[in-house]
Amino acid sequence: AAIRFISSEDGSPYILSFTLPGYQGAVLARMLTERGIHIGTGSACAAESKTPSRVLTAMGLTSSEAYGALRVSFGPENRESDIDDLLDALTAVLAEY
């Protein structure tokens, strides 16, 4: 799957936003939750919307990219192994999708 990073270099170092065009971010987030990985979709101000995030489309993302957007938040309690767990779970979920 092609990943497009949305987060800017001057954005928060604790939030990673990316999109997987062709996938539904909400479906991926639910599948990841079933594996114990809790992440968000889209932008925080439009997480539950049925339409593409106007924030993400204003940033130049297509509707497909906006629907495929995922948002991962990190904090001081996260370990490097948590990132490995996320990548492993995301790889498995994409294979099941």
N, C-alpha and C positions, 0 to 999 in steps of 0.2 A: 504494500500500500504506500502511496505517495503521501508524505507528511509535509505540510506547510506550516512553519512556525509563525504565529501571529504576534507573540510577545515582542516588544521592541527592546533594544539594548538599554534604553534609558528608562524602562518600566520597572515595576517592582521585581526585586530579585527573588521574591517568595512565591510568585505566581508564574506558571508556564502555561501559555495558551497555544494550542495548535489545532490544525484541522486535518481531517482525513476525508477528502472529497469522495463522494460516492457512498459513504457510510452515514448513518443517522447517529449523531452524537448521543442523543437520548437513549437509544437502544444500546450503544456501546457502554454508556455509563451504567445502565441497569445490569448488563452482563458482567461488568467489572465489580459492581456492588455484590453480586452473587459470589464473587471470588474474594470478597473482603477488601476490595479497593474502592474507596469512595472519592469520586471526583465530580466536578460540575460540567455543565454544558454551556456553550455559547458565552455570552458576556453576563456578568452577574446581574445586570439590570433587565435581562430578558430570558432568564433561565427556564421559565415555565411557558413561554410563548409558543404558539403553534405556527407562527410566521418567522421567517429568518430575522435574526437580530438586526435591528436598524443600525446599531452601533457597529457591528461587524461589516454590514454592507456599506456603510459610510466610510469604512476603512479600506474599501476596495475589494472585499471578498464577494465572490459570486454566491448565489443562493445555495448552491450545492456545498460550497466551502463553509458557509455560515451554519447550515444544518449539521455539518460534520464536525463542528468545533467542540473541543474539550478544554477544560480549565483545571489545572492541577495546582493545588496550594501546598506550600511547604512551610514548615515551622521548625523551631529549634529541637523539637523532639524527634524529627525525622532522621533516619540513618541512611547511609549509602545502600544498605540492603533493602530499604523500602523502595528505592528507585529500581533496583534489580527486580523486586517483586512486581512493581508496576509494569515494567517492560515485559516480563515473563507472562503476566496475566493479559496484557494487551495483545501480545503475539498470539496467545491461545484463543482469545476472543475473536480476533480478526480471522483466524483460521476457521472458527465455528460460524461466523456471520453468514 
